[in-house]
Amino acid sequence: MSKDLDQDIKQKIENLVAEVNKYNYHYHVLDEPIVSDKDYDKAYYTLLDLEKETGYILPDSPTQRVGDMVNEKFSKITHETRLFSLDKAQTEQEMSEWVNKIVSQYKDSEFTMEYKFDGLRLALTYENGFLTKAATRGNGNIGEDVTAQVKTIRSVPLSIPFKNHIVVEGEGIMLLSELEAYNKKAEGPLKNARNAVAGAIRNLDPKITASRNLDFFAYGIPIIEGKSFKTQTELRQFLIDNRFLVGDFFEVKKTPKDIMKVINKVGESREKIDVLIDGIVIKLNDVATREELGFTIRFPKWALAYKFEALEVTTTIKDVIWQVGRTGKITPLALLEPVDIAGATIQRATLNNWDDILRKKVKINSLVFIRRSNEVIPEILGLAQDYPNSVDIQKATNCPACGAKLVEIGANLFCPNKENCMGQLKERLIHFCSRDAMNIEGIRDKIVDLLFDKLNIRTVDQLYNLTQQDLESLENFKDKKSSNIISSLEKSKNKDFANFIFALGINNVGIKTAKDLAKKYPDFNSLKDATLQDLASIRDVGEVVAKSIYEYFRSPKNLEIIQNLFNHGIKLKYNLSNGGGKLKDKIFVLTGTLPTLTRQQATKLIEDNGGSVSSSVSKNTSFVLAGESAGSKYDKAKALGVAIISEDEFLSFINN
């Protein structure tokens, strides 16, 4: 290696040290990250590889640090024992080498697998069964005293059955559903769940912490007096017995192959998990063997974090275009510098409305955080950095489809040309045919364009005038394709009341609200004639949604289309338990795998009997219906004192 090249590498290392330290300062001290996890990891591991290759390590290199920086505004707590970081693997080969090295020394070793939560690491101390102090990890030796803040977290037990001195280690978390609910109301949206929990706990005002509805998931016990554990499995059960949340995922495996199968399975489904995770923590199950293996200067030799590829990245907004929806709402769509997220190339992301643009302070040519979840179009979470060439996004003034002058209602822009706007008419047709609506197979976006342009279909009732000959006149339509669409149209004429309500495309009425309305009203006319006051009294409806429903059924044009649908033979299937039922006003949460019922079957039974199903456990939950491998929802129900029932108990009540 030449002298010049040596100097170049040294300069690159020095630049990377400065860069990563800057990222750490913004993330850990200011609680304002400026790059995504993916970009941070890229810089960090590039630095780590160069240091290993050259042996050139600066005294202030972030690779020599364990943990976060300590914020000076908090009083300090010295941990009784050092809280170590974890060694990391990002490939199957790295994980396999680590496992095989241990197995070569200790035959028949077992390894536990738990979520690697992406939140704020905390240590909770209990004396005589009562929570006495809580601290952040800090630098591993000294953390911040956040006792007052942590006491506001609902799932942190303020007292536990175990009466001796104990320190419980875990992660402060903001569930993704809670983040979504918070951002709908907040003046300034939170960038992500990890940043949200860090900003809430590392805040001098406990009221801020309480407002974010945080949770705490426990996974370790670094200090305990008068008790010991043989395995991680036993330790986890002890945490459950002492009313701690531990998460809904726990596996025990022996071989790298079996471990990798689980990692892949979790990796494929993690977008559907209600908690932010960035990997899997693998631990040697046997505690005695752990003690023999010990620690390096930075991490335990008996634990490893397998890191997933980030679902959250940063990229640049190149432009913003505006689109019109079925209700006339105008939505901004950001065109992005292409970026890879978990194997998919992302070039577009949604911004909810004009107000969202202002709150998030994003601009064209600015660096932004984006996140992909549940395979829908990614969302822009917030601004990462502005540049000298960043320019403000211009507010739309005219409808992009018909050119009509837009009107501003609250945070949103609307096209008032409801009956003649080509964009709105097409979107209504697409919505009417969608799966949760009339489920008319074969009629999707491109087909709707053809029906609109070639066959002059403008309203949903006109779909039922279509003949096979009409469809066969269209380009690339053959007998089978045409007959399938006609068959699907005919099949859609017998439809559940809730799906029909949703299909109408009433502003602010999603599938859940449609189901609530179908439970409340015994038939269509009862819903159509409902008063504004009656509609507003329904749980989770409120005045805004009630007004949308009420006004929809006061439109002569809407009523004409609905009557035409009935004239075409649409017949509605009503819920016989409307307004009543054994489970009236009861809220259920499902968790785990039930012995005989699928999730869909259990949900239908609950709704048919007047109840409703929620995705998360709260103090308002009536019952948790739990099956095999029930997880964090089960734990949370225990912590909140919510009744937990089995499938047998549920069916016995329904049938008797």
N, C-alpha and C positions, 0 to 999 in steps of 0.2 A: 504494500500500500504506500503510495507516495506521500510526501510531507504535505503537499497541497490538499490531497484527499483527506488526510488526517485532520487537517484544520477545518475542512468543510464539514466533516462528520461531527467534530467538536462543536462547531457553530450550530449545526442542526440540533444537537442534544441540548445546547444552551437555550435555543429558541423554543424547543418543546417544553423544557422545564418552565420557562417564563409563561408560555401559553397555558399549560395545564394548571399552574399555580393561580393564574388569573381566573380560569374556569372555577377552580376550587373556592376562591374568594367570593365570587359572585354567587355560587351555589350555597356554600356553607355559612357564610357570614351575612351576606346581603339578602339571602333567600330569593334571589332573582337570577335564575340560570340564564345563560346567554347562548348555550349550545345544547343540542340533544344528547341523550345518553350515548347514542351511536357515535356521534362526532367526538364526544369526550373519550370513549373507549378507544377509538381509532388513534387519537393523539397519545393517550396514556400507554397503550400497548406498543405503539411504534417506539416511544421513548424507552420502554422496558426492554424491548428487543435490542435496541441499539446499545443500551447499557450492558446487557449480557454479552453482546458481541465484542464490544470494545473495552469493557471494564472501566470506562470513564463515567463516574457517577458524581454529580455535584452535591455539595452538602445540603442544599435546599431542594433536592429532587423530590417530587411528590411520591416517587416509588419507595422512599424511605420513611414515609409517614404511615401511621396507623390511625385511621379515623378522621373525624371532622375537626375543624377549628373551633375554639371555644369563644363564644360571643361575650364580650366584656360587660355587657349591660346586665347579665345575670350573675348572681352569686355562684361560686364554684363549689362543686362536690368532688372529693377525691374518692374514686371507686375503691372498694375493699380488695378487689382483685382486678387485674388488667382485663379489659374487654377487647379481645383480639379481632382482627379482620379475618377474612376467609381467603384461602388460596382459590384461584379461579381456573376453570377449563372452558374452552369455547369450541372444542371439537371432540368427537367420539374417541379419537386416538389419545388425547390428553387425559380424558376421564379414565379410559381403559388402563393406561399406564399407571395411574394413581391407584386404582383398585387392585390391579395385579401385584403391585409392589407390596401392598399390605397383606394380600392373600398369600404371597410367597413366604411371608414371615409367620402369619397366623392363619392356619388352615381353617376352612369352614366359617370364615368371617361373614357376618351379615351386615348389610348397609341399609340405613333408613333413608327415606326420601320425603322431603317436605318442600312446600313452596318457598322460594326466596322472595319474601315480601319486599316491595320497593316503597319504603316509607321512611320513618325516622326511628332509629334504634334507641330503645329506652331501657333503663334498669330501675326496677321498683323494689323498694325495701319494706319489709313487713316485720313488725315487732309485736309479740303477744297477739298475733292475728290481725293487726291493724296496719294499714298503709301509713308509713311515717315519712317517706321521702321518695321522690322520683327524679331521675337525672338522665340527660342525654348521654350518649357515649362519649361525645367530645373527642379528645385525642386518644382515647383508650384508657388513660390514667385519670384524667380530670374531665368532668362533664359539667353541664349547667343545671342548676337547681330549678326544675320545672314542676315541682310538687303541686302548686296551686292549679296549674294548667291541666295536669294529668288527672287531677281529681274530678274534672268536669267530663271526662270520657266515660260514657255510660257503661261500657263493657269492662272497665277496670274495677274489680271488686275492692271496696274500701275496707272490707274485712274478709278474712278467710278462715276455714276451720283449723288449719295448721297454726300452732301457737308459738313455735320456736322462731328464732331469727332466720330469715330467708331473703334472698335477692332473686327476683324473677326478671329474666331478660326477654325482650320481645320487640315488636314493631308497632309504632303508632301509624295508623292507616286511615285514610279517608276512602270509603267505598266509592266506586265509580258512579253508582246511582245517586249517592249523596252529593258528589261533585256536580253532576248534571243538574240536580234539583237546586243546588246553591247558585250555580251560574245563571240559571233562569231568572233569579231575583236580584243578583248582586249588581251593584253599579260598576264594579271592576271585576271581570271574570278571572278566575284562577287558571293558571296555565295548565296545570296537570295535578293529579292526585298527590304525587310525591311532594311537590312544591307547596301544595295546599296544607298538608299536614305539618310540614316543617315550619311554615309561616304561622300556623295556628299555635303550635306548642311553643315555639321560640318567640313568643309574643308576651310582653309584660302584662297585658290585660287578659285575664282568664275568660272574660266574656267573649272575646274573639274566638278562643279555643272552643267554648261551648257552642257557639253559633254554627260551627262546621260539622257537628254530629260525627265526631271521630270514633274510631274503634282501636282496640289494642289486642294484638295476637301474640300470645306467649309461646316461646319455643325453647327456652333454656333456663337453667338454675345454676348460676356460677357459685353461689354460696348457700349452704343450708346446714343448720345445726341439728344434731340428733337424728338424722336420717340419711340414708344413702340409697343409691339406685344401681341396679345391675345393668340396666339397658336404657337406651333412649326411649324405647317403647314404654317401659315402666315409668320413666320420668314424665312422659307425655300424659299418661293416665293420671298421674298425681296432679298435674296442672288442671286437667278436666275436673277431677274430684274437688279441687279447690276453687272451682267456678271461673276459671280463665278460659277465654276463647283460644283455640289452638289451630283453627283452620280446618277445612273439609278435605284435606288431602294428606295421606300418610301411607307410605308403602315400605315394605321390607323385602329386599332382593339380595342375591348372592353374587351374580355374575355381571360383568360389564354389558353383555348382550341383553340381559333382562332389564338392567338399569336403563339402557338406551331405549328400549321399547317404551318404557314409562315416560321418559323424557320426550320422546317424539309424540306420544299420545297427548301429553299435557301441552306441548308446544303447538299442536294443531288446534286445540280448543281454548287456548288461553284468552283469545279475544272475547269469549263469552263469559269469562269469569268476572265477578263483580268486584274484584280486588286487583290492584296493580301488582303484578309479579314480573321479575326480570330474569327468572331462572329457577333452578331446583337446587336445594341444599342437600348434599349427600353426606351422611355421618356414619362412622363405624358404630354399630349398635351396642357393642359390649363396652361398658365403662372401664372395667379393669384394664382392658387392652389399650384403651385411650390413654390411660395414665402412664402405661409403659412407653407409648409412642411419644407423648409430650408435645412440645411446641417448638416452632422456630422463633426468631426474633419478632416475626410479624403475624403468624397465624398458627392454629393448631394443625398438627400433622394428620389428625384423624377426621378432618372435615374438608369438604370441597364444595365450591359453588359452581354449578354448571350454568353458564350465562346464555340466555336466549339472544337472538338477534333483536334489536330494538324495534318496537312498533311505533316509536315516536322519533321523528327525525327533524332536522332543519333543512329548509330550502328557500329559494327566492321566489317571490311573486313577480311574474313577468307582466301580467295584465289581469284585469277583472272584467267579466262580461255579466250581463243581467239577463235573467230568465223569468218567464211568467208561468205561474202554476194554475191549477184548475179553479182556484178561488179568486184569481186575479192578483195574488200576492207576487211581488217582484223580489227575486232572490239573487244576490250576487254570487258568482262562481269565480274562484281564483284560478288562473292559468299559471302553472308552476314550472320552474326549472325541473325537468324530470329527475326523480329521486327514487331509490329502491327502498321499499319497506317489506321485510319478510318475504322476499322473492317476487314481489309485484312492483312494476314500475308505475309510479304515481305522477300524473301530470295535471290533475285537477283536484281542488278541495273546496268545500263549502264554507261560505260566510253566511250566517243566518239572515241578516238584514242590515239595513244602513246603521242602525244603532249599534249592532255588533261590531261593525267596522270601526266606529268611533271609540267604543269601549276598549277594543283590543289594540287600537292605535297602529294598525298595520297600514302599510303603504306599498305602492308598486316599487319594485327594486329594494324592498326591505327583506331581511332574513326572518323567517317565521317558523314556529313550531307547528308541525302537523302530526296527527295521530290517525291511524287506521284501526277501526274496530268493527267487528261483526260483518265484515265484507261489504260494508256500505261505502259510499264515497267518503274519503277522509275529511276530517274537520280541521280547520286552522284553530289552534289553541290560543295563540297569542304572539306578540312581537318578541323576537330574539334580539335583533340589532337593526338600527337604521344606518344608512350610508349617505354621503353627500349627494348622490344622484337619486335618492329615494324621493318619490313624489306622491302627493295626496291622491287618493282614489276619488274620482268624480262621482257625485251623486246622480243617479239616473233621473231624468225628467220626463221621458216619454217611454211608452211601452215598447219593448224590443220586437214584439210580434205585430202590433197593429198601429203603433205610433201615437196612440191616445195619450193625452196629458195625464201624468200620474197624480194621484192624491195620496197624502200622507195621513195614516191613521196610527197613532201611537208610535211604536218603533219601526213600523213597516210601511212600505210603499205599495200602492195597489193600482191596477189598471181598472178604471170604472166601466170599460166597454164590455160588460159581461156577456151580452148576447151575440156580439159580432167579432170578438177578438179570436182570431184563428188559433193562437197559442192556448188560450183558456179552453176553447171547445175541444181541441185535441187532447189536452190533459184530462178533461172530464171523461172522455171516451176511454182513455188508457186506465184511469182509476176505476171506472165502472167494471171493466173486464178483469181487474187484478184478482189475485188469489183470495184475499180476505174479503173481497166484495162479491161479485157474481161468479168469479172464477171461470170466465169464458176462455178456454184454452185456444191458443192459436192467434188470438188478437192481442198483439203487443205494439210497441212503438212504431215500427216500420210499416206494419199492416194498417195501423190507424191512419198513417200518412196517405196510404193508397185509398182507403175507404173515404177519407176526407176529400182528396184531390180528384179521384176518378169517379166515385159513386155518390158524391155530394152528401155523405153522412155528416150531419151536424149535431144531432142530439142523441142521447143514449137509447131512446125509444125506437129510433129509426134503425137501430141494429137488427131489430126483430122483423124488419121488412125485407132483409136480405134473402136472396134465393141462391141456390147453388149455381145457377146460370150467371147471376151477377158476379159471383166470386171468380168463376172460371173465365170471365172476360178480363180479369186482371193479369198483369204480367207475372209469369212464373207460377201461376196457380194451376194445379192439376186436380183431377177428380178427387183423389184421396184427401188432399189438403182442404179442398172446398167442402167436401162432405163432413170432415172432422169438425170444421168450424160450425156448420149448420147443426150438427149433432150436439155440440157443446152449448150452442145457443138454446136449443130445445131443453137440454138437461138443466140449464140454469133457471128455468121457469119455476122450479120448486126450490125455494131458498129459505134458509133460516131468517127470521125477522131481523136479527142483529146484523147479519151480512148485508141484507137489503138496505138497512139504515146507513151502514157504512158506505155502500155503493153509491148512494145518492150524492156523496161528496159535499155534505154540509160543512161549512167553514168551522174549524176547531173541533170537529167530531172525528176522533180516531176510533179504532176497533174496540177499545176498552169502553169508551163512552157509549158507543153503539150497543154494546152488550148490557150496559147499565140501563139504557133506555128500554131495551127489549125486555128486561126484567121488571121494569117499573110499569110499563103499559101493556095491557092484555092484547091489544090489536092496533093496527095502523091508525084507525080513526081516532083512537084515544090519544095517541102521540100527536097526530096532526092538530087536534083541537085543544091540546094542553095549554094552560095559561103560562105566562112568563114567570109568575110567582111559583107555580107548581114545578116547572122545569128547574128553576134555580134552587129548589129545596132538595134536589137529588144530590147525594154524596159525590164529591169531586167534580160537580158540574159548575156551579157558580154562575154569577150574573153574566159574564162575557159570553160563555158557551151557551147559556140559556137564551140569550138574545139572538145568537146566530141561528139556533134551532127554530125559535119562534118566528123570526123574520123569514126564514127559508120557506116555511109553510104558509106564509102570507103572500107569497109571490104567485100570481095567476099562471105565469109561464111554468114554474116548477110543478104546480098542481096539475097542469095540463099534461106535462110529460109523464108524471106518475100515473095519471089516469090512463094514458095511452099504454103504459107498461102493463097495467092490470088488464086492459082490453086485449093485449097480445097473449094473455094467459098466465101472467106471473101470479103464482100462488105462494103465500107466505106460511111458513111453519112457525107457530107460536109456542112459547114456553108455557106449559100448563100451570107452572107454579109462579107465574108473574105476580109480583107484589106480595108474595108470601113464601111458603116453603119452609121445610124444617131448618134450613140453614140461613134464614132471612137475617141480613145485616151481619153475618159472620164472615170474617176475613181469614182465609187460609194461606199458608205458605207451604210449598211442596219441597222436600229435600230427600236425596237418596233415591235408590231404585226400589220401587214397590214390588211385592211378590207377584201380583197378577195384573194390576192396572198399569197402563201407560200413563205418562203425564197428561196426554190429551184426554184420555178416558176419565181420569180423576178430576181434571178441570171441568169437563162437561157435567159430571155428576154433581159437583159443587154448585156450578152455575144453574143447572136445571132445578136444584133444590133451593134456590134463592140466595146462595152465598157468592162470594167473589174470591179471586185468587190474586195474591200480590207476590212480587218477586223478592221482597226483602222483609226481614223480621223487624218489627217495631213494637212499642208498647200498645199499639192499637190492634195487633194481630190477635185473633181469637184462638186459632189452633195451628200447630205445625204438624203436617201429615208427613211422617218420617218413614223411610224405608232403609234398605241396606246401604252401607257406606254413607250415611248421613254425615254432613260436615259442619261448616261454620254456622249455618243457619240453625242447626240443632243446638250447637254450643251457645249461640246467642239467645235462643229461646230459653234455655236453662238459666242463663244469666239474668234474663228479664222476667223469669217466672211465668212464661207463656206455656199453656198446656200443649204437651206433645202426645200425639195419638198414632197408633199403628193403622195399617190398612184394615185389619180385622175389626178394630174398634170403629173405624169410620164406616165400613160397610154395614156393620151391625146396627149402627144408629140410623143410617139411610134406609135400610130394609125393614126396620122395626119401628 
